[in-house]
């Protein structure tokens, strides 16, 4: 078999299986750093053996078994096993013959859920949670994470190292939290995935509007979480939101990477498969019952756009009502800014402008480029071109994304016609 193909196959298997391996080893050794080292050693063994011996019939079981053997050897060398060692080996059904065992006697999904809750623990900063989750759960290298966020690789490496030390110092247990802490911890997990997706969906800096690798990784993690947690509406809501947003990727930019606004997009380019999956996930969130949370409400808003064949068929009244509901459970200036856009589509630009003007002194929006951008659009619709020009120029100065800056400067230039 071609060696290049084998290495591609190893990379593919590793990307999907590394989190499960790290999760299982973490449960054994109770240390994420040691678990990651064991996992990396296992990958090296695969890279050495598979090109020579061929890819195993069950590569994921092969990797898991090798990793477990290495972990047990490590525990034995460090004398961390007591008289229960033989019982543990028996319970895990690991045999010390030359042939690797195919059957893994444990709940892999339960371990993976523990790992996700651990890497997203609130004791870590948001940046640390995202970096550590991408590294251990997503299987991305530090270089890939650094490239995704456009920061130096040493910065990401240090962030991950500090995160591991913080978890160890705080003695964070490798477990799914108990009922009292469950809601807060799940909220932290969802927030990490949401932050990851948003950075990919509309990059805060750099030459490109979209960073597909971050969006795809966030969506993959969301789907994994939805398979692991079956009765949480917000998990389904977040997956629905991401599925529907991803559906518009091909229509959001032209061949030069320039921005195309939602109402100007070619809707035939929208991916109906993603939209269908998003609608199904949203229905699951609704079927669970109770009041829809912030992610499900945002997914409902996205669905209003997704099911409209043309911009004119968009149900802006419903979108306005959904933003109103969102502002009640998750009030923020950003939500109000989005509500202003919806209100303007129902009652006209002056109604939207009144809401925007009430947000001008909000500290959270002081350097938020979309505030002057939205205001500029309202002013332009009202025929106040000179004022609109100033707002678009202000917005262009605030953004660090090249494509957004080009788009805003073009809008400013159009105001001079």
C-alpha positions as CSV (number, residue, x, y, z in Angstrom):
1,X,0.0,0.0,0.0
2,X,1.2,3.5,-0.8
3,X,3.0,5.1,2.2
4,X,1.5,8.5,1.5
5,X,-2.0,6.9,1.6
6,X,-1.2,5.1,4.8
7,X,0.0,8.4,6.5
8,X,-3.2,10.1,5.3
9,X,-5.2,7.2,6.7
10,X,-3.4,7.5,10.1
11,X,-4.0,11.2,10.2
12,X,-7.7,10.7,9.4
13,X,-8.1,8.0,12.1
14,X,-6.2,10.0,14.6
15,X,-8.3,13.1,14.1
16,X,-11.4,11.1,15.0
17,X,-10.0,8.8,17.7
18,X,-7.4,10.9,19.6
19,X,-10.0,12.5,21.9
20,X,-11.4,9.1,22.8
21,X,-7.9,7.8,23.5
22,X,-7.0,10.8,25.6
23,X,-10.3,10.5,27.5
24,X,-9.8,6.9,28.3
25,X,-6.2,7.3,29.4
26,X,-7.1,10.3,31.5
27,X,-9.5,8.2,33.4
28,X,-6.8,5.7,34.1
29,X,-3.9,8.0,35.0
30,X,-6.0,11.0,36.3
31,X,-3.7,13.4,34.5
32,X,-4.5,15.1,31.2
33,X,-0.9,15.9,30.4
34,X,0.3,12.3,30.9
35,X,-2.7,11.1,28.9
36,X,-1.8,13.3,26.0
37,X,1.9,12.1,26.2
38,X,0.7,8.5,26.1
39,X,-1.6,9.3,23.1
40,X,1.3,11.0,21.2
41,X,3.5,8.0,21.9
42,X,0.8,5.7,20.5
43,X,0.6,7.9,17.3
44,X,4.3,7.5,16.9
45,X,4.1,3.7,17.1
46,X,1.3,3.7,14.5
47,X,3.4,5.9,12.2
48,X,6.3,3.5,12.6
49,X,4.4,0.2,12.3
50,X,1.5,0.7,9.9
51,X,3.7,1.5,6.8
52,X,5.6,-1.7,7.5
53,X,2.8,-4.1,8.7
54,X,-0.2,-2.5,7.1
55,X,-3.2,-0.8,8.5
56,X,-5.0,-3.0,11.1
57,X,-8.5,-4.3,10.4
58,X,-9.7,-2.3,13.4
59,X,-7.4,0.7,13.6
60,X,-9.3,2.6,16.4
61,X,-9.2,-0.5,18.6
62,X,-5.5,-1.0,17.8
63,X,-4.7,2.5,18.9
64,X,-6.8,2.3,22.0
65,X,-5.2,-1.0,23.1
66,X,-1.7,0.2,22.5
67,X,-2.4,3.4,24.5
68,X,-3.9,1.4,27.4
69,X,-0.9,-0.9,27.5
70,X,1.5,2.0,27.6
71,X,-0.6,3.6,30.3
72,X,-0.6,0.5,32.4
73,X,3.2,0.1,31.9
74,X,3.6,3.7,33.0
75,X,1.5,3.2,36.1
76,X,3.5,0.0,36.9
77,X,6.8,1.8,36.5
78,X,5.7,4.7,38.7
79,X,4.3,2.2,41.3
80,X,0.9,3.9,41.2
81,X,-1.0,0.6,41.1
82,X,-1.7,-1.4,44.2
83,X,-3.2,-4.8,44.7
84,X,-6.2,-3.8,42.6
85,X,-4.0,-3.9,39.5
86,X,-4.8,-7.4,38.5
87,X,-8.5,-6.8,39.1
88,X,-8.4,-3.6,36.9
89,X,-6.6,-5.5,34.1
90,X,-9.2,-8.2,34.3
91,X,-12.1,-5.7,34.2
92,X,-10.7,-3.9,31.2
93,X,-10.2,-7.2,29.4
94,X,-6.7,-6.4,28.2
95,X,-4.6,-9.4,27.4
96,X,-0.8,-9.4,27.1
97,X,-0.4,-11.6,23.9
98,X,1.3,-10.3,20.8
99,X,-2.0,-9.9,19.0
100,X,-3.8,-6.7,20.0
101,X,-7.3,-7.0,21.5
102,X,-10.2,-5.8,19.4
103,X,-12.7,-5.4,22.2
104,X,-12.5,-2.4,24.5
105,X,-14.4,-3.1,27.7
106,X,-15.5,0.4,28.8
107,X,-17.8,3.2,28.0
108,X,-15.8,5.3,25.5
109,X,-18.6,7.9,25.1
110,X,-18.8,8.4,28.9
111,X,-15.0,9.1,29.0
112,X,-15.3,11.5,26.0
113,X,-18.0,13.4,27.8
114,X,-15.8,13.7,30.9
115,X,-13.0,15.0,28.8
116,X,-15.2,17.7,27.2
117,X,-16.4,18.9,30.5
118,X,-12.9,19.0,31.8
119,X,-11.3,21.0,29.0
120,X,-14.3,23.5,29.1
121,X,-14.1,23.9,32.9
122,X,-15.0,27.5,34.0
123,X,-11.8,27.7,36.1
124,X,-10.0,28.3,32.8
125,X,-10.2,31.5,30.8
126,X,-12.3,31.5,27.6
127,X,-9.2,31.5,25.4
128,X,-7.6,28.7,27.4
129,X,-10.8,26.6,27.2
130,X,-11.0,27.0,23.4
131,X,-7.3,26.2,22.9
132,X,-7.3,23.1,25.2
133,X,-10.5,21.8,23.7
134,X,-9.3,22.1,20.2
135,X,-6.1,20.4,21.2
136,X,-7.4,17.5,23.2
137,X,-11.0,17.0,21.9
138,X,-10.5,18.3,18.4
139,X,-7.1,16.7,17.9
140,X,-5.7,19.8,16.2
141,X,-2.0,20.5,16.5
142,X,-0.8,23.7,18.2
143,X,0.2,25.0,14.7
144,X,-3.3,24.4,13.4
145,X,-4.8,26.2,16.3
146,X,-2.4,29.1,16.0
147,X,-3.1,29.4,12.3
148,X,-6.8,29.3,12.9
149,X,-6.7,32.2,15.4
150,X,-3.8,34.0,13.7
151,X,-1.6,34.1,16.8
152,X,2.0,32.8,17.2
153,X,2.3,29.1,17.8
154,X,4.3,29.6,21.1
155,X,1.4,31.6,22.4
156,X,-1.0,28.7,21.8
157,X,1.5,26.2,23.3
158,X,1.9,28.3,26.4
159,X,-1.9,28.8,26.7
160,X,-2.4,25.0,26.6
161,X,0.4,24.3,29.1
162,X,-1.0,26.9,31.5
163,X,-4.5,25.4,31.1
164,X,-3.3,21.9,32.0
165,X,-1.4,23.3,35.1
166,X,-4.5,25.2,36.2
167,X,-6.7,22.1,36.0
168,X,-4.1,20.2,38.0
169,X,-3.7,22.9,40.6
170,X,-7.5,23.2,41.0
171,X,-7.7,19.4,41.3
172,X,-10.5,19.4,38.7
173,X,-12.0,15.8,38.7
174,X,-12.3,13.8,35.6
175,X,-16.0,13.4,35.7
176,X,-19.4,14.6,34.4
177,X,-20.5,17.2,37.0
178,X,-23.2,16.4,39.5
179,X,-26.6,18.0,39.3
180,X,-25.8,21.1,41.2
181,X,-23.0,22.2,38.9
182,X,-24.2,20.5,35.7
183,X,-26.1,23.5,34.2
184,X,-23.1,25.8,34.7
185,X,-20.6,23.4,33.3
186,X,-22.8,22.5,30.3
187,X,-23.2,26.2,29.6
188,X,-19.4,26.5,29.6
189,X,-19.1,23.7,27.1
190,X,-21.7,25.2,24.8
191,X,-20.0,28.6,25.1
192,X,-16.7,27.2,24.0
193,X,-18.2,25.6,20.9
194,X,-20.2,28.7,20.2
195,X,-17.1,31.0,20.5
196,X,-15.1,28.6,18.3
197,X,-17.8,28.6,15.6
198,X,-18.3,32.4,15.7
199,X,-14.6,33.0,15.2
200,X,-14.6,30.8,12.2
201,X,-17.9,32.1,10.8
202,X,-16.8,35.8,10.9
203,X,-13.1,36.0,11.6
204,X,-12.2,38.9,13.9
205,X,-8.9,39.5,12.0
206,X,-7.0,38.3,9.0
207,X,-7.4,38.3,5.2
208,X,-10.5,35.9,5.0
209,X,-14.0,36.4,6.3
210,X,-14.4,32.7,7.1
211,X,-12.1,30.1,8.7
212,X,-13.7,26.9,7.7
213,X,-11.5,24.7,9.9
214,X,-12.8,26.3,13.1
215,X,-16.5,26.1,11.9
216,X,-16.2,22.5,10.9
217,X,-14.5,21.6,14.2
218,X,-17.1,23.4,16.2
219,X,-19.9,21.7,14.3
220,X,-18.3,18.3,14.7
221,X,-18.0,18.8,18.5
222,X,-21.6,19.9,18.6
223,X,-22.7,16.8,16.9
224,X,-20.6,14.6,19.2
225,X,-22.2,16.4,22.2
226,X,-25.7,16.0,20.8
227,X,-25.0,12.2,20.5
228,X,-23.7,12.1,24.1
229,X,-26.4,14.2,25.8
230,X,-29.8,13.4,24.5
231,X,-32.3,15.5,26.5
232,X,-30.8,19.0,26.6
233,X,-32.6,21.4,24.2
234,X,-29.7,23.9,24.1
235,X,-27.4,21.2,22.8
236,X,-29.8,20.6,19.9
237,X,-30.3,24.3,19.6
238,X,-26.6,25.1,19.2
239,X,-26.2,22.3,16.6
240,X,-29.2,23.6,14.7
241,X,-27.8,27.1,14.7
242,X,-24.4,25.9,13.4
243,X,-25.9,23.7,10.7
244,X,-28.0,26.5,9.3
245,X,-25.3,29.0,9.4
246,X,-22.9,26.7,7.7
247,X,-25.4,26.1,4.9
248,X,-24.8,29.7,3.6
249,X,-21.0,29.5,3.3
250,X,-20.8,29.2,-0.5
251,X,-23.0,32.2,-0.9
252,X,-21.4,34.5,1.7
253,X,-18.4,35.6,-0.4
254,X,-17.6,35.9,-4.1
255,X,-14.7,34.2,-5.9
256,X,-12.4,37.0,-4.6
257,X,-13.5,36.4,-1.0
258,X,-15.5,39.6,-0.9
259,X,-18.5,39.8,1.4
260,X,-22.1,39.3,0.0
261,X,-24.8,40.4,2.4
262,X,-27.5,38.0,3.4
263,X,-30.3,39.6,1.4
264,X,-28.1,39.7,-1.7
265,X,-26.9,36.1,-1.6
266,X,-27.8,33.5,-4.2
267,X,-30.0,31.2,-2.3
268,X,-29.6,28.4,-4.7
269,X,-26.1,28.1,-3.3
270,X,-27.4,27.4,0.2
271,X,-26.7,23.8,1.3
272,X,-30.1,22.2,1.7
273,X,-28.6,19.2,3.5
274,X,-27.2,21.4,6.3
275,X,-30.5,23.3,6.5
276,X,-32.5,20.0,6.7
277,X,-30.2,18.8,9.5
278,X,-30.6,22.1,11.3
279,X,-34.4,22.1,11.1
280,X,-34.4,18.5,12.5
281,X,-32.1,19.5,15.4
282,X,-34.3,22.6,16.1
283,X,-37.4,20.3,16.2
284,X,-35.6,18.1,18.7
285,X,-34.9,21.1,20.9
286,X,-38.6,22.1,20.7
287,X,-39.8,18.6,21.4
288,X,-37.8,18.4,24.7
289,X,-40.2,21.0,26.0
290,X,-39.8,24.1,28.1
291,X,-38.7,27.6,27.1
292,X,-36.2,27.8,24.3
293,X,-32.7,29.0,25.3
294,X,-30.4,31.4,23.6
295,X,-29.0,28.9,21.1
296,X,-32.4,27.5,20.1
297,X,-33.8,31.0,19.7
298,X,-30.9,32.0,17.5
299,X,-31.4,28.8,15.5
300,X,-35.1,29.7,15.1
301,X,-34.1,33.1,13.7
302,X,-31.6,31.5,11.3
303,X,-34.3,29.0,10.2
304,X,-36.6,32.0,9.3
305,X,-34.0,33.0,6.8
306,X,-33.2,29.5,5.6
307,X,-36.8,28.5,4.7
308,X,-37.5,31.8,2.8
309,X,-37.2,31.2,-0.9
310,X,-36.6,34.9,-1.5
311,X,-35.6,37.8,0.7
312,X,-39.1,39.2,0.3
313,X,-40.6,36.1,1.9
314,X,-38.6,36.5,5.1
315,X,-40.9,36.6,8.1
316,X,-39.4,39.7,9.8
317,X,-42.3,40.0,12.2
318,X,-41.4,36.6,13.6
319,X,-37.7,37.4,13.6
320,X,-38.4,40.6,15.6
321,X,-40.5,38.6,18.1
322,X,-37.7,36.0,18.5
323,X,-35.1,38.7,19.1
324,X,-37.5,40.1,21.7
325,X,-37.6,36.7,23.4
326,X,-33.8,36.4,23.2
327,X,-33.3,39.8,24.8
328,X,-35.5,38.7,27.7
329,X,-33.4,35.6,28.5
330,X,-30.0,36.8,27.4
331,X,-30.0,40.6,27.3
332,X,-27.1,42.2,25.6
333,X,-26.3,45.2,23.4
334,X,-25.4,42.9,20.5
335,X,-28.9,41.3,20.7
336,X,-30.4,44.7,20.7
337,X,-28.4,45.7,17.7
338,X,-29.6,42.7,15.8
339,X,-33.2,43.4,16.9
340,X,-32.8,46.9,15.5
341,X,-32.2,45.4,12.1
342,X,-35.2,43.2,12.3
343,X,-37.4,46.1,13.5
344,X,-36.2,48.3,10.6
345,X,-37.3,45.6,8.2
346,X,-40.8,45.7,9.7
347,X,-41.3,49.4,10.6
348,X,-38.6,51.2,8.5
349,X,-35.0,52.5,9.0
350,X,-36.0,55.3,11.4
351,X,-37.4,52.7,13.9
352,X,-34.1,50.8,13.7
353,X,-32.1,54.0,14.0
354,X,-33.8,54.9,17.3
355,X,-32.7,51.6,18.8
356,X,-29.1,52.0,17.5
357,X,-28.9,55.6,18.9
358,X,-29.8,54.2,22.3
359,X,-26.8,51.8,22.1
360,X,-24.2,54.4,21.3
361,X,-23.0,54.7,24.9
362,X,-23.0,50.9,25.6
363,X,-19.5,50.1,26.8
364,X,-19.6,46.6,25.2
365,X,-20.1,48.2,21.8
366,X,-17.5,50.9,22.1
367,X,-15.1,49.2,19.6
368,X,-17.7,47.0,17.9
369,X,-17.5,47.8,14.2
370,X,-21.0,46.5,13.4
371,X,-22.6,49.3,15.5
372,X,-21.5,52.1,13.1
373,X,-22.0,49.8,10.1
374,X,-25.6,49.2,11.0
375,X,-26.2,52.8,11.7
376,X,-24.6,53.7,8.4
377,X,-27.0,51.4,6.6
378,X,-30.0,53.0,8.3
379,X,-28.8,56.5,7.5
380,X,-28.2,55.6,3.9
381,X,-31.7,54.3,3.5
382,X,-33.0,57.6,5.0
383,X,-31.0,59.5,2.3
384,X,-28.5,60.9,4.8
385,X,-25.4,60.0,2.8
386,X,-22.9,62.3,4.4
387,X,-23.6,60.9,7.9
388,X,-23.7,57.3,6.5
389,X,-20.3,57.9,4.9
390,X,-18.8,58.8,8.3
391,X,-20.3,55.8,10.0
392,X,-19.0,53.4,7.4
393,X,-15.5,54.9,7.6
394,X,-15.6,54.6,11.4
395,X,-16.6,51.0,11.1
396,X,-13.8,50.3,8.7
397,X,-11.3,51.6,11.2
398,X,-12.6,49.4,14.0
399,X,-12.5,46.0,12.2
400,X,-9.3,44.0,11.8
401,X,-10.6,41.7,9.1
402,X,-9.4,42.7,5.7
403,X,-12.5,41.6,3.8
404,X,-14.9,43.4,6.2
405,X,-12.7,46.5,5.9
406,X,-12.8,46.4,2.1
407,X,-16.6,46.0,2.2
408,X,-17.1,48.9,4.5
409,X,-14.8,51.2,2.6
410,X,-16.8,50.3,-0.6
411,X,-20.0,51.2,1.2
412,X,-18.4,54.5,2.2
413,X,-17.3,55.2,-1.3
414,X,-20.8,54.4,-2.6
415,X,-22.2,57.2,-0.4
416,X,-20.2,59.8,-2.4
417,X,-22.0,58.9,-5.7
